[in-house]
Amino acid sequence: MSKKSISGFPELLPAERATEALVEDRLRAVFELHGFAGIQTRSVEPLIALEAKGETSKEVYVLQRLQSARAGGPIALRSDTLGLHFDLTVPLARYVLANSNSLTFPFKRYQIQKVWRGERPQEGRFREFTQADIDIVGQGDLALHHEIEAAEVMLDALGSLDIGPVLMEINNRHLLQGIVESAGISDFEGTLRALDKFDKIGAEGVARELGEMGLNPAQINVLIKTAEISVQTGRELRERVGELNLDQAPIERGLEELSEVLDHLQDYAPGQVRASLRIARGLDYYTGTVYETVIPGYEGFGSVCSGGRYDQLVSDGRRTFPGVGLSIGVSRLVALLLSQGILQPGPASPAQVLVAVSDEGARDQSVSVARDLRRRGISAEVSPNAQKFGKQIRFADRRGIRNVWFIAEDGSHSVKDIVSGEQVDADPKTWVP
């Protein structure tokens, strides 16, 4: 069997996986605290459904049976071809439609699950990784306050990770579209793609791209000034947008929505939210508030939590299910936080205590102690050998097990905290770590 690793498909060491699992547990706890229900969906979707979301063909892993591949040679795409899902939003859309008669709306769900993307691996970017998503889906309509609620949940979730304060930057698609319309620009999607590169290529680079699209200098100037707007209150936002000197009618709806969301979130998490009109979010199905979240001091990570409001993604032709959702790339976030020392790897073993073995003839005594501890919910591991106690202590230390349990020849019990060095008498029926 080959030991060669496959690029983009990480396999974590136990201590790293323990850290990732702790992050998942904390996120799950916050999501459920806010009343979100957890679901799991299948790993595959029809390729036609995956491609309907946008330009994703280069990222989708196509699924084919080995016998079919051997019989037919190269993969032949058919109407029933399946692909591994590259995010959790397409599966959610199908899940809502399939179960709409059994769900209560607004439907609040969270999902922590693997996804697959065939993109070029690099630091913090993988081909197989875990995402944590929340979405609030309505039937027919969805009130603006849910766009505020979704952001609050993710601010709480990120706050539970002990990584310091984050900064959530928000914008509104109605506002962007109104500004583009008021400036007399017809290519909205092309304009968004250019604005979305503002942080990477700067004002000059964006101006050059807009010029290549055929925009005149006055239009380019308006868009660059728009991208430079970054404020913390609705009042400041109105003032800065007013300085663009554009027709207010197409702008008013988005301006009102963004101002309301901004002011509510600023009250909820002062200093952690700002409106940044350069945030465009490339996916074309967003229709309201859009979100990107960075860790101050580590902006090079890029966004660690993003998403937005969508009105048309989920529909069966008769009914529309608008929603708002945000996503955290858990595997990417954990890898970056570990690499920067912001998070430390957890212990290699989940055991809270290692029960030492004085000699192999007394192993049953050690096993009995471990059983008593486990019955009371205390994770315990029995030493794999009866080496000298010093070696058993070093084994516990390597495994990240803090407590070592000893049974003396006279039958008395004691526990040593190998971090503090303290050793105390103990009873397996009452001792707690």
Residue, then its C-alpha position, 0 to 999 in steps of 0.5 A: m500500500s502506498k504511503k504517498s499523500i494526495s495533495g489537497f486531502p489532509e489527514l490530521l494527526p490526533a492532536e490536530r484532529a482533537t482541535e478541529a473536533l473542539v472547534e466543531d463542537r463549539l460551533r454546534a453548541v452556539f448554533e443550537l443555542h440559537g435554535f438551529a436544527g442540525i441536518q446531514t445531506r448526501s455527498v452527491e448531487p446530479l451534475i446538472a444541479l451543481e452546474a446550475k449554480g454558476e461557473t463551477s465545472k472546473e471544481v466538481y469531482v464527477l462520480q462514476r462506477l469503476q465497472s462503467a469506467r472500464a467498459g466505456g473508457p474516459i468519463a462520459l457525462r450523461s444526464d444522470t451523472l453525479g458529482l460530489h457537492f462543492d458546498l452545502t447550499v446546493p444540497l440545502a436547496r434540494y433538501v428544502l424542496a424535497n421536504s417542504n411539506s414537513l418543515t416549519f418555516p422559517f426553517k433554521r438549520y445548521q450543517i457541519q459536513k465535508v465538501w469537495r472542490g477540485e481547485r489548486p491546493q495551497e496554504g489553507r485551501f484543500r480539495e476535501f474539507t469541512q464546512a459549517d453552515i447556517d441558513i434561515v429559509g423562509q417560504g414566500d418571504l423572509a423578513l430583514h431581521h433574519e439577515i441580522e440574526a444570521a450575522e449575530v449567530m456567526l459572531d457568537a460562534l466565532g467568539s466561542l473559539d477564543i481567537g480574539p475579536v473578528l471583524m464582519e464586513i457587510n454590504n447590500r446587493h440592492l445598494l450596489q445595484g442601485i449605484v451601478e444603475s444610477a451611474g448609467i452602467s448596464d453590466f452589473e455582474g461585470t462591475l461586481r467582479a471588478l469591485d470584488k478584486f479591490d483588496k487584491i489589485g487596488a483602486e488602480g487595478v480595478a479602474r483599469e478593469l472597469g476601463e477595459m469594460g468600456l466605462n467612462p472616467a466619471q463612471i469609474n470615479v463613482l465606483i472607486k469612491t463607492a469601493e472606498i466607503s467603509v463606515q460603522t453607522g447608518r448615519e455615516l453610510r448615508e452621508r458617504v453615499g450622498e456624496l456620490n451625487l447620484d439619483q437616490a431612487p434606485i439606491e434608497r432600498g439598499l441604503e435603508e436595508l444596509s443601514e438597519v442591519l449595520d446599526h443593529l449589529q453595531d449595537y450587538a457587537p460594538g466595533q466588530v461590524r462595518a459596512s464596506l461597499r467594496i464587498a461584492r461576493g462573486l456568486d451571482y445569486y445573492t440579492g440582499t446583505v452580503y457578509e465577509t469576516v476577517i481576523p484583525g491582524y491576519e487579514g492575509f487569511g482572507s474571509v473566514c466566514s462569508g455568505g449572504r441573502y438569496d431570494q431565488l436559489v430555492s424555488d420549484g416554479r410555484r413557490t419560492f423559498p428565500g434565505v440567508g446563510l453564512s459559512i465557515g470553512v472549518s478545515r481551512l480556519v483550523a489549519l491557519l490558526l494552528s499554523q500561526g499559533i493562535l490555537q494550540p493542538g489539543p492532546a493526542s488522547p482524549a483520556q483524562v487519566l492513565v491508569a498505571v500497571s505495576d506488573e502484568g499480574a496486576r493488570d486486572q486491578s488497573v482495568s477495574v479502576a478504569r472501568d469505575l472511572r468510565r462509568r462515572g463519565i471520566s475518560a480513562e486509558v490503561s497503560p499498555n505495559a508494566q514498565k517502570f513508573g517513570k516510563q509510564i509517566r512519560f508515555a502519559d505526557r506524550r499522549g497529553i494525559r495529565n493524570v496518572w493513577f497508581i495502585a500501591e502494593d498495599g492496595s491504596h490508590s493515588v493520582k499524580d498531576i504530572v503538570s503540577g507534580e501534586q500527588v493525592d490519595a484517590d478513590p475510583k468511585t469518587w475521584v474527579p479530575 
